[in-house]
C-alpha cells in the first residue's frame, strides 16, 4: 500500500473523532519554564489529532505533546488523551510511553472522568526536575461517520411461444394492409 492509499484509508469515515472543539485547559500548576501551545484541534491527513503542547522555554528541555488516541482504522481502541515526549533519548521516550518512571518522567496516559458523557481528563506531567503540569483538560468531540447505500434491481420475464398458424399470418397481413391504407388517407 503506497502513502496515498494509506492516507485515504486513514481518512475513511469509520466513527472516529475527527475534530475537537471548546478546548478548556484548567491549570492547577504549570512550571514557570513551560508554556502551553494549543493546536487547531482537527485531524491531520495522516490521522494525528493534536490537542496542545507543553513547550519549554529552554530548547534543551523535554517537550510534551497532548494528542487524541483512538487507535487506527480497523483497530479502534478506547479513546484516550495521551502525551508524547520529545527532546529526550529513545529509551526515555519508550519508558515514558510504557509508564515506567525510572528516569523521572511520567504522564503519558491521562485519567478520564468516570462520567461517560463528559470528556474531562486529569493530567499530571512530571520530569526529573519536578512537576511540569497538573490540571484538567476538557473538550467536545465531533465524530465522523459514513453512510453507504446500495440498491439492487432484478427483473424477470416469462416468455410464451405462440406458434404461427395460417389464420394468424392472414390476420397480420390484413391488419398491415389496413394500417397502410389508413395512413394514406389520413395523409391526403
DRENLUM-433189 format. One record per residue: residue number from 0; residue in one letter; z, x, y of N, C-alpha, C in turn. Coordinates in Angstrom, 1 decimal, m for minus. Layout:
! DRENLUM-433189
NUM,A,Z,X,Y,Z,X,Y,Z,X,Y
...
This chain:
! DRENLUM-433189
0,X,0.0,0.9,m1.2,0.0,0.0,0.0,0.0,0.9,1.2
1,X,m1.0,0.7,2.1,m1.0,1.5,3.3,m0.1,1.0,4.4
2,X,0.1,1.7,5.5,1.0,1.4,6.5,0.8,0.0,7.2
3,X,m0.5,m0.3,7.4,m0.8,m1.6,8.0,m0.4,m2.7,7.0
4,X,m0.6,m2.6,5.8,m0.2,m3.6,4.8,1.3,m3.7,4.7
5,X,2.0,m2.6,4.8,3.5,m2.6,4.8,4.0,m3.3,6.0
6,X,3.4,m3.1,7.2,3.9,m3.8,8.4,3.6,m5.3,8.3
7,X,2.4,m5.6,7.8,2.1,m7.0,7.6,3.1,m7.7,6.6
8,X,3.4,m7.0,5.6,4.4,m7.5,4.6,5.8,m7.7,5.2
9,X,6.2,m6.8,6.1,7.5,m6.9,6.7,7.5,m8.0,7.8
10,X,6.4,m8.4,8.3,6.3,m9.4,9.3,5.9,m10.8,8.8
11,X,5.8,m10.9,7.5,5.5,m12.2,6.9,6.8,m13.1,7.0
12,X,6.6,m14.4,7.4,7.8,m15.2,7.6,8.4,m15.5,6.2
13,X,9.7,m15.1,6.2,10.4,m15.3,4.9,11.9,m15.8,5.1
14,X,12.2,m16.4,6.3,13.5,m16.9,6.5,14.5,m15.9,7.1
15,X,14.0,m14.7,7.5,14.9,m13.7,8.0,15.1,m14.0,9.5
16,X,16.0,m13.2,10.1,16.3,m13.3,11.5,15.2,m12.5,12.2
17,X,14.6,m13.1,13.2,13.5,m12.4,13.9,14.0,m11.9,15.3
18,X,14.9,m12.5,15.9,15.5,m12.0,17.1,16.9,m12.6,17.4
19,X,17.6,m11.9,18.3,18.9,m12.3,18.6,18.9,m12.7,20.1
20,X,19.9,m13.5,20.5,20.0,m13.8,21.9,21.5,m14.0,22.3
21,X,21.7,m14.1,23.5,23.1,m14.3,24.0,24.1,m13.3,23.5
22,X,23.6,m12.0,23.6,24.5,m10.9,23.1,25.7,m10.8,24.0
23,X,26.9,m10.8,23.4,28.1,m10.6,24.1,28.9,m9.5,23.5
24,X,29.2,m8.4,24.2,30.0,m7.3,23.7,31.3,m7.3,24.5
25,X,32.4,m7.7,23.8,33.7,m7.8,24.3,34.4,m6.5,24.0
26,X,34.5,m5.6,24.9,35.1,m4.2,24.7,36.6,m4.3,24.8
27,X,37.3,m3.8,23.7,38.7,m3.6,23.8,39.0,m2.2,24.2
28,X,38.0,m1.3,23.7,38.1,0.1,24.0,36.7,0.7,24.0
29,X,36.4,1.5,25.0,35.2,2.3,25.0,35.5,3.7,25.5
30,X,35.3,4.7,24.7,35.6,6.1,25.1,34.9,6.4,26.4
31,X,35.6,7.0,27.3,35.0,7.4,28.6,33.8,8.2,28.5
32,X,33.6,8.9,27.4,32.5,9.8,27.2,31.2,9.1,26.7
33,X,31.3,7.8,26.5,30.2,7.0,25.9,29.9,5.8,26.8
34,X,28.6,5.4,26.7,28.2,4.2,27.4,27.4,3.3,26.4
35,X,27.3,2.0,26.8,26.6,1.1,26.0,25.2,0.8,26.5
36,X,24.2,0.9,25.6,22.8,0.6,26.0,22.3,m0.5,25.1
37,X,22.0,m1.7,25.7,21.5,m2.8,24.9,20.0,m2.7,24.7
38,X,19.6,m3.3,23.6,18.1,m3.4,23.2,17.6,m4.7,23.5
39,X,16.2,m4.9,23.3,15.6,m6.2,23.6,15.8,m7.3,22.6
40,X,16.5,m7.0,21.5,17.0,m8.0,20.5,15.9,m8.6,19.8
41,X,14.7,m8.0,19.7,13.6,m8.5,18.8,13.2,m7.5,17.8
42,X,12.8,m8.0,16.6,12.4,m7.1,15.6,11.2,m6.2,16.0
43,X,11.2,m5.0,15.6,10.0,m4.1,15.8,9.0,m4.4,14.8
44,X,7.8,m3.9,14.9,6.7,m4.1,13.9,7.1,m3.6,12.5
45,X,8.0,m2.6,12.5,8.5,m2.1,11.2,9.6,m2.9,10.6
46,X,10.1,m3.9,11.3,11.2,m4.7,10.8,12.6,m4.4,11.3
47,X,12.7,m3.3,12.1,14.0,m2.9,12.6,14.4,m3.8,13.7
48,X,15.7,m4.3,13.7,16.2,m5.2,14.7,17.4,m4.5,15.3
49,X,17.2,m3.8,16.4,18.3,m3.0,17.1,19.1,m4.0,18.0
50,X,20.4,m3.7,18.1,21.2,m4.6,18.9,21.7,m3.8,20.2
51,X,22.4,m2.7,19.9,22.8,m1.8,21.1,23.2,m0.5,20.5
52,X,23.3,0.5,21.5,23.6,1.9,21.1,24.9,2.3,21.9
53,X,25.7,3.1,21.2,26.8,3.8,21.9,26.3,5.2,22.2
54,X,25.9,5.5,23.4,25.3,6.8,23.8,26.3,7.7,24.4
55,X,26.4,9.0,23.9,27.3,9.9,24.5,26.8,10.5,25.8
56,X,27.7,10.8,26.7,27.4,11.4,28.0,27.0,12.9,27.7
57,X,27.6,13.5,26.7,27.2,14.8,26.3,26.2,14.7,25.2
58,X,25.0,15.2,25.4,23.9,15.1,24.4,24.2,15.7,23.1
59,X,25.2,16.6,23.0,25.5,17.2,21.7,26.5,16.4,20.8
60,X,27.0,15.3,21.4,27.9,14.4,20.6,27.1,13.4,19.8
61,X,27.8,12.9,18.8,27.1,11.8,17.9,26.8,10.6,18.7
62,X,25.7,9.9,18.4,25.4,8.6,19.0,25.4,7.6,17.8
63,X,25.7,6.3,18.2,25.8,5.3,17.2,24.9,4.1,17.6
64,X,24.2,3.6,16.6,23.2,2.6,16.8,23.5,1.3,16.0
65,X,23.8,0.2,16.7,24.0,m1.1,16.0,22.7,m1.7,15.7
66,X,22.5,m2.2,14.5,21.3,m2.9,14.0,21.7,m4.1,13.1
67,X,20.7,m5.0,13.1,20.9,m6.1,12.2,20.4,m5.7,10.8
68,X,21.1,m6.0,9.8,20.7,m5.6,8.4,20.7,m6.8,7.5
69,X,19.5,m7.3,7.1,19.4,m8.4,6.2,18.5,m8.1,5.0
70,X,18.4,m6.8,4.7,17.6,m6.3,3.6,16.1,m6.2,4.0
71,X,15.2,m6.2,3.0,13.8,m6.1,3.2,13.1,m7.2,2.6
72,X,11.8,m7.4,2.9,11.1,m8.5,2.3,11.1,m8.5,0.8
73,X,11.5,m9.7,0.2,11.6,m9.8,m1.2,12.9,m9.4,m1.7
74,X,13.7,m8.7,m0.9,15.1,m8.2,m1.3,16.1,m8.5,m0.2
75,X,16.1,m9.7,0.2,17.1,m10.1,1.3,18.5,m10.0,0.7
76,X,19.4,m9.5,1.6,20.8,m9.5,1.2,21.7,m10.1,2.3
77,X,22.9,m10.0,2.1,23.9,m10.6,3.0,23.6,m10.1,4.4
78,X,23.6,m10.9,5.4,23.3,m10.5,6.8,24.5,m9.7,7.3
79,X,24.3,m8.6,7.9,25.4,m7.8,8.4,24.9,m7.1,9.7
80,X,25.9,m6.8,10.5,25.7,m5.9,11.6,26.1,m4.5,11.2
81,X,25.2,m3.5,11.1,25.6,m2.2,10.7,25.4,m1.2,11.8
82,X,26.0,m0.1,11.7,25.9,1.0,12.6,25.3,2.3,11.9
83,X,24.4,2.9,12.5,23.9,4.2,12.1,24.4,5.3,13.0
84,X,24.4,6.5,12.5,24.9,7.6,13.4,23.8,8.7,13.5
85,X,23.6,9.3,14.6,22.7,10.3,14.9,23.4,11.5,15.6
86,X,22.7,12.7,15.5,23.3,13.8,16.2,24.3,14.6,15.3
87,X,24.3,14.3,14.0,25.2,14.9,13.1,24.4,15.4,11.8
88,X,25.0,16.1,10.9,24.3,16.6,9.7,23.9,15.4,8.8
89,X,23.0,15.6,7.9,22.6,14.6,6.9,23.8,14.2,6.0
90,X,24.6,15.2,5.7,25.8,15.0,4.9,26.8,14.0,5.6
91,X,27.0,14.2,6.9,27.9,13.3,7.6,27.2,11.9,7.7
92,X,25.9,11.9,8.0,25.2,10.6,8.0,25.4,9.8,6.7
93,X,25.3,10.5,5.6,25.5,9.9,4.3,26.9,9.4,4.1
94,X,27.9,10.2,4.4,29.3,9.8,4.3,29.6,8.6,5.2
95,X,29.0,8.6,6.4,29.3,7.5,7.4,28.7,6.2,6.8
96,X,27.5,6.3,6.2,26.9,5.1,5.7,27.7,4.6,4.4
97,X,28.2,5.5,3.6,28.9,5.2,2.4,30.4,4.9,2.7
98,X,30.8,4.9,3.9,32.2,4.6,4.4,33.2,5.6,3.8
99,X,32.7,6.9,3.8,33.6,8.0,3.3,34.0,8.7,4.6
100,X,35.2,8.5,5.1,35.6,9.0,6.4,36.1,10.5,6.3
101,X,35.7,11.3,5.3,36.3,12.6,5.2,35.9,13.5,6.4
102,X,34.9,13.2,7.1,34.5,14.1,8.3,35.1,13.5,9.6
103,X,35.8,12.4,9.5,36.4,11.8,10.7,35.6,10.7,11.3
104,X,34.4,10.4,10.8,33.5,9.4,11.4,33.7,8.1,10.5
105,X,33.8,6.9,11.1,33.8,5.7,10.4,33.3,4.6,11.2
106,X,32.9,3.5,10.6,32.5,2.3,11.3,31.1,1.8,11.0
107,X,30.5,2.3,9.9,29.1,1.8,9.5,29.0,0.3,9.4
108,X,29.9,m0.3,8.6,29.9,m1.8,8.4,30.9,m2.4,9.4
109,X,30.5,m3.6,9.8,31.4,m4.4,10.7,32.0,m5.6,9.9
110,X,33.0,m6.2,10.4,33.7,m7.3,9.8,33.3,m8.6,10.5
111,X,32.7,m9.5,9.8,32.2,m10.8,10.4,33.3,m11.8,10.3
112,X,33.3,m12.7,11.3,34.2,m13.8,11.4,34.2,m14.6,10.1
113,X,35.3,m15.1,9.7,35.3,m15.9,8.4,34.6,m17.2,8.6
114,X,34.3,m17.7,9.8,33.6,m18.9,10.1,32.1,m18.7,9.9
115,X,31.5,m19.3,8.9,30.1,m19.0,8.7,29.1,m19.5,9.8
116,X,29.6,m20.4,10.7,28.8,m20.9,11.8,28.9,m20.0,13.0
117,X,29.7,m19.0,13.0,29.8,m18.0,14.1,29.4,m16.7,13.7
118,X,28.7,m16.0,14.6,28.3,m14.6,14.4,29.1,m13.7,15.3
119,X,30.3,m13.6,15.0,31.2,m12.7,15.7,31.6,m11.6,14.8
120,X,31.4,m10.3,15.2,31.7,m9.2,14.4,32.8,m8.3,15.1
121,X,33.8,m7.9,14.3,34.7,m6.9,14.8,34.2,m5.5,14.5
122,X,34.1,m4.7,15.5,33.5,m3.4,15.4,34.6,m2.3,15.8
123,X,34.6,m1.3,15.0,35.5,m0.2,15.2,34.8,1.1,14.8
124,X,34.4,1.9,15.8,33.7,3.2,15.6,34.7,4.3,15.9
125,X,34.8,5.2,14.9,35.7,6.4,15.1,34.9,7.7,14.9
126,X,35.4,8.7,15.6,34.8,10.1,15.4,36.0,11.0,15.3
127,X,35.8,12.3,14.9,36.9,13.2,14.8,37.7,13.4,16.1
128,X,37.1,13.1,17.2,37.8,13.2,18.5,38.7,12.0,18.8
129,X,38.5,10.9,18.0,39.3,9.7,18.2,38.4,8.4,18.2
130,X,39.0,7.4,18.7,38.3,6.1,18.8,37.2,6.1,19.8
131,X,36.0,5.7,19.4,34.9,5.7,20.3,34.7,4.3,20.9
132,X,34.8,3.3,20.0,34.6,1.9,20.5,35.3,0.9,19.6
133,X,35.9,m0.1,20.2,36.6,m1.2,19.4,36.3,m2.4,20.3
134,X,35.9,m3.5,19.6,35.6,m4.7,20.3,35.0,m5.8,19.4
135,X,34.6,m6.8,20.0,33.9,m7.9,19.3,32.5,m8.1,19.8
136,X,31.5,m8.3,18.9,30.1,m8.4,19.3,29.7,m9.8,18.7
137,X,29.1,m10.6,19.6,28.6,m11.9,19.1,27.2,m12.2,19.7
138,X,26.5,m13.0,19.0,25.1,m13.4,19.4,24.6,m14.6,18.6
139,X,23.5,m15.1,19.1,22.8,m16.2,18.4,21.6,m15.6,17.7
140,X,21.2,m16.2,16.6,20.0,m15.7,15.9,18.9,m16.7,15.8
141,X,17.7,m16.2,15.7,16.5,m17.1,15.6,15.9,m16.7,14.3
142,X,15.7,m17.6,13.4,15.2,m17.4,12.1,13.7,m17.6,12.1
143,X,13.0,m16.9,11.2,11.5,m17.0,11.1,11.2,m17.6,9.8
144,X,10.6,m18.8,9.8,10.2,m19.4,8.5,8.7,m19.8,8.6
145,X,8.2,m19.9,7.4,6.7,m20.2,7.3,6.6,m21.5,6.5
146,X,5.5,m22.2,6.8,5.2,m23.4,6.1,3.8,m23.2,5.5
147,X,3.7,m23.5,4.2,2.4,m23.4,3.5,2.1,m24.8,3.1
148,X,0.9,m25.2,3.4,0.4,m26.5,3.0,m0.8,m26.3,2.1
149,X,m0.9,m27.0,1.0,m2.0,m26.8,0.1,m2.5,m28.3,m0.3
150,X,m3.8,m28.4,m0.4,m4.3,m29.7,m0.8,m5.4,m29.5,m1.8
151,X,m5.3,m30.3,m2.9,m6.3,m30.3,m3.9,m7.0,m31.6,m4.0
152,X,m8.3,m31.7,m4.1,m9.0,m32.9,m4.3,m9.8,m32.9,m5.6
153,X,m9.8,m33.9,m6.3,m10.5,m34.0,m7.6,m11.3,m35.3,m7.6
154,X,m12.5,m35.2,m7.9,m13.4,m36.4,m8.0,m14.0,m36.4,m9.4
155,X,m14.0,m37.5,m10.1,m14.6,m37.6,m11.4,m15.5,m38.8,m11.4
156,X,m16.6,m38.7,m12.1,m17.6,m39.8,m12.2,m17.9,m40.0,m13.7
157,X,m18.2,m41.3,m13.9,m18.7,m41.6,m15.3,m20.2,m42.0,m15.1
158,X,m21.0,m41.5,m15.9,m22.5,m41.8,m15.9,m22.8,m42.7,m17.1
159,X,m23.6,m43.7,m16.8,m24.1,m44.6,m17.8,m25.6,m44.5,m17.8
160,X,m26.2,m44.2,m18.9,m27.6,m44.2,m19.1,m28.2,m45.6,m19.4
161,X,m29.1,m46.0,m18.5,m29.7,m47.3,m18.8,m31.2,m47.0,m19.2
162,X,m31.5,m47.2,m20.4,m32.9,m46.9,m20.8,m33.9,m47.8,m20.1
163,X,m35.0,m47.2,m19.7,m36.1,m48.0,m19.1,m36.8,m48.8,m20.1
164,X,m37.1,m50.1,m19.8,m37.8,m50.9,m20.7,m39.1,m51.3,m19.9
165,X,m40.1,m51.8,m20.6,m41.4,m52.2,m19.9,m41.1,m53.2,m18.8
166,X,m40.2,m54.1,m19.0,m39.9,m55.0,m17.9,m39.3,m54.3,m16.7
167,X,m38.4,m53.3,m16.9,m37.8,m52.5,m15.8,m38.8,m51.8,m15.0
168,X,m39.8,m51.2,m15.7,m40.8,m50.5,m15.0,m41.7,m51.4,m14.1
169,X,m42.0,m52.6,m14.7,m42.8,m53.6,m14.0,m42.1,m54.1,m12.7
170,X,m40.8,m54.4,m12.9,m40.0,m54.9,m11.8,m39.9,m53.8,m10.7
171,X,m39.7,m52.5,m11.0,m39.6,m51.4,m10.0,m40.9,m51.3,m9.3
172,X,m42.1,m51.5,m10.0,m43.4,m51.4,m9.3,m43.6,m52.5,m8.3
173,X,m43.2,m53.7,m8.7,m43.3,m54.9,m7.8,m42.4,m54.7,m6.6
174,X,m41.2,m54.2,m6.8,m40.3,m54.0,m5.6,m40.9,m52.9,m4.7
175,X,m41.4,m51.9,m5.2,m42.0,m50.8,m4.4,m43.2,m51.4,m3.6
176,X,m44.1,m52.2,m4.2,m45.2,m52.8,m3.6,m44.7,m53.7,m2.5
177,X,m43.7,m54.5,m2.7,m43.1,m55.4,m1.7,m42.6,m54.6,m0.5
178,X,m41.9,m53.5,m0.8,m41.4,m52.7,0.4,m42.6,m52.2,1.2
179,X,m43.6,m51.7,0.6,m44.8,m51.2,1.4,m45.4,m52.2,2.2
180,X,m45.6,m53.4,1.6,m46.3,m54.5,2.4,m45.4,m54.9,3.5
181,X,m44.1,m55.0,3.3,m43.2,m55.5,4.3,m43.2,m54.5,5.5
182,X,m43.1,m53.2,5.2,m43.1,m52.2,6.2,m44.4,m52.2,7.0
183,X,m45.5,m52.5,6.3,m46.8,m52.5,7.0,m46.9,m53.7,8.0
184,X,m46.4,m54.8,7.6,m46.5,m56.0,8.5,m45.4,m55.9,9.6
185,X,m44.3,m55.2,9.4,m43.3,m55.1,10.4,m43.7,m54.1,11.5
186,X,m44.5,m53.1,11.0,m45.0,m52.1,12.0,m46.1,m52.6,12.9
187,X,m46.9,m53.7,12.4,m48.0,m54.2,13.2,m47.7,m55.5,13.9
